[in-house]
Amino acid sequence: MSELIEYLKANISEAAVSAVMRLFGAAIIIVVGFWLVKNIAAMFAKAKIFNKFDKSVANFVNNLASIVLKALIIFTAAAVLGVPTASIITLIGSFGLAIGLALQGSLSNLAGGVLIIFFKTIRIGDYIETADGKAGTVVNIGIIYTTIRTIGNNTVVIPNGSLSNQVVINYSNTTKRRLDMKFSVAYNSDVKLVKKILTEAAMEHPLVDKDEEIFVRLFSIEEGSLTFVLRAWCKSEDHWTIYFELNEIIKEAFDKNGIWIPFREMDVNIRNLDEARLKMGAGKSE
């Protein structure tokens, strides 16, 4: 009986020591591995050869590589713990299938991110506007989401799948951008004078590109006004500065030259004046 007890003690001790060593080894692999991935990613991000790539591509590849390497580290740690490799692969396959079915939208976003990076439709730093009205500067293109910052300094997170499948206007693809402005004036306004005011305002603005045509025409005759269009060219980054400043300059010029900007009016016609007066008198007597 004593021999049996000694045998069990010896074997239990060996199994416990083996389990502790495996657990310790797996923990070391995960801690050191994650630390190495983090530092290697930071080293590559600062490397000169890595800086030659587009910032959007570099950021996307860096994130994707980090996820793949961390998955391999976890796989290695599981093997060290004694989990059979075939079982791990089967488990990963089953888990991947379940996750794929549950996260179809996320996989679509991942594919969208790859398409955005591959075709370079947008880059970090570009000012974009989506079909659903979201506009801002791209600050990050992640694996699943793209982040933009609006003019009001608000952060907007857009799924890559949605972004890659809708119309996106990229205002930063070219160095120049056309300024389109419309102004409505009263019917009795002098057309030539209005055109002169608009043309001079654009010509005198220092940020307007004078090498390009400044286009001013009567655009349409509306129900209660004449609408003029002003088109000029400028650097993309100067667009909104010129837009707001020209609005103020042209308003002041209209006031100085007696150009009236119409506003909505409503005429009320009373068909039976006598009946209306009787009703009003009855109301007062009550």
SULQUIQUI-V160027 format. One record per helix or strand of 3 or more residues. SS is the DSSP state (helix for helix, strand for strand). FROM is the first residue (numbers start at 1). TO is the last residue. Records with the same first field share a line. If there is no record, write none. Layout:
BEGIN
SS: FROM-TO / FROM-TO
END
This chain:
BEGIN
helix: 2-46 / 48-51 / 55-80 / 85-102 / 104-119 / 160-164 / 191-204 / 236-256 / 273-285
strand: 127-130 / 135-141 / 145-149 / 155-159 / 168-170 / 176-185 / 215-221 / 226-235
END
